[in-house]
Amino acid sequence: MNLKEYVNYLEEKETNEILNNEEILDLFTNLKLKKTKDAEEEENESNKKKNNSTEIHQITHHEALSAVEVLEYYFIQQDVNEVAWLNHDQALSNLQKKIRKLQNSSFKQVDIKAFFELAN
């Protein structure tokens, strides 16, 4: 398409039609409704994004144990005295035990559920 065809595009409808008040009002109302609908959709999308961003990731037992391991390495790298190191080590060891206990109890719950599902 050359410039002359582009400027005078055949399918472009040029009109000199004069609209009456009712037609103008209808056009205005439809435009206003479309803008309102678009704004509502945009707000809904925004709310969805906000709701999705507030969801908290469910941390697995494996992730929690890995985090304790990272903390162990962190305290090993710090320049702390032996008493402080023993306190940190004991606290981390207690955390590992609690996490493993939770992990084992969740495995037992899954096993019990599976048993009853198989029994039915």
C-alpha positions as CSV (number, residue, x, y, z in Angstrom):
1,M,0.0,0.0,0.0
2,N,1.5,3.3,-1.0
3,L,1.0,6.6,0.9
4,K,-1.8,7.9,-1.3
5,E,-3.8,4.6,-0.7
6,Y,-3.0,4.8,3.0
7,V,-4.3,8.3,3.4
8,N,-7.4,7.6,1.2
9,Y,-8.1,4.1,2.4
10,L,-11.2,2.7,0.6
11,E,-12.6,0.9,3.6
12,E,-12.4,4.0,5.7
13,K,-15.9,5.4,6.0
14,E,-16.1,9.1,6.1
15,T,-19.4,10.4,7.2
16,N,-21.0,13.8,7.5
17,E,-24.0,12.3,9.2
18,I,-25.4,14.5,12.0
19,L,-26.5,12.6,15.1
20,N,-29.6,13.6,17.0
21,N,-29.6,14.0,20.8
22,E,-30.7,10.5,21.5
23,E,-28.0,9.0,19.3
24,I,-25.4,11.2,21.0
25,L,-26.7,10.2,24.4
26,D,-26.6,6.5,23.4
27,L,-23.0,6.8,22.2
28,F,-22.0,8.6,25.4
29,T,-23.8,6.0,27.6
30,N,-22.1,3.1,25.8
31,L,-18.7,4.7,26.1
32,K,-19.3,5.4,29.8
33,L,-20.4,1.8,30.4
34,K,-17.4,0.5,28.5
35,K,-15.0,2.7,30.6
36,T,-16.8,1.6,33.8
37,K,-16.6,-2.1,32.8
38,D,-12.9,-1.7,31.8
39,A,-12.2,0.0,35.2
40,E,-13.9,-2.8,37.1
41,E,-12.0,-5.5,35.2
42,E,-8.7,-3.7,35.9
43,E,-9.6,-3.4,39.6
44,N,-10.5,-7.1,39.7
45,E,-7.1,-8.0,38.1
46,S,-5.4,-5.7,40.6
47,N,-7.2,-7.5,43.5
48,K,-6.3,-10.9,42.1
49,K,-2.6,-9.9,42.0
50,K,-2.8,-8.5,45.6
51,N,-4.5,-11.7,46.8
52,N,-1.9,-13.9,45.0
53,S,1.0,-11.9,46.5
54,T,-0.3,-12.4,50.0
55,E,-0.4,-16.2,49.7
56,I,2.2,-17.8,52.0
57,H,4.4,-20.5,50.6
58,Q,3.9,-23.7,52.5
59,I,7.4,-24.6,53.7
60,T,8.2,-28.3,53.5
61,H,10.0,-30.3,56.2
62,H,12.9,-30.7,53.8
63,E,13.1,-26.9,53.3
64,A,13.0,-26.3,57.1
65,L,15.8,-28.8,57.7
66,S,17.9,-27.2,54.9
67,A,17.4,-23.8,56.6
68,V,18.7,-25.2,59.9
69,E,21.7,-26.6,58.0
70,V,22.3,-23.1,56.5
71,L,22.2,-21.6,60.0
72,E,24.7,-24.2,61.2
73,Y,27.1,-23.1,58.5
74,Y,26.4,-19.5,59.3
75,F,27.4,-20.0,63.0
76,I,30.4,-22.0,62.0
77,Q,31.7,-19.1,59.9
78,Q,31.1,-16.5,62.7
79,D,33.8,-15.6,65.2
80,V,32.0,-16.7,68.3
81,N,33.5,-18.2,71.5
82,E,33.1,-21.9,72.3
83,V,30.3,-21.4,74.8
84,A,28.2,-19.4,72.3
85,W,28.9,-22.0,69.7
86,L,27.7,-24.8,71.9
87,N,24.5,-22.8,72.7
88,H,23.8,-22.2,69.0
89,D,24.6,-25.8,68.2
90,Q,22.3,-27.1,70.9
91,A,19.5,-24.8,69.8
92,L,19.9,-25.9,66.1
93,S,20.0,-29.5,67.2
94,N,16.7,-29.1,69.1
95,L,15.2,-27.4,66.0
96,Q,16.3,-30.3,63.8
97,K,14.7,-32.8,66.3
98,K,11.4,-30.9,66.3
99,I,11.3,-30.7,62.6
100,R,12.1,-34.4,62.2
101,K,9.4,-35.3,64.7
102,L,6.8,-33.2,62.8
103,Q,8.0,-34.9,59.6
104,N,7.6,-38.4,61.0
105,S,4.2,-37.6,62.4
106,S,3.1,-36.3,59.0
107,F,4.3,-39.5,57.4
108,K,2.4,-41.5,59.9
109,Q,-0.8,-39.5,59.2
110,V,-0.3,-40.1,55.5
111,D,0.2,-43.9,56.1
112,I,-3.0,-44.1,58.2
113,K,-5.0,-42.2,55.6
114,A,-3.7,-44.5,52.9
115,F,-4.5,-47.6,55.0
116,F,-8.1,-46.5,55.5
117,E,-8.5,-45.6,51.8
118,L,-7.3,-49.0,50.8
119,A,-9.5,-50.7,53.4
120,N,-12.6,-48.9,52.0
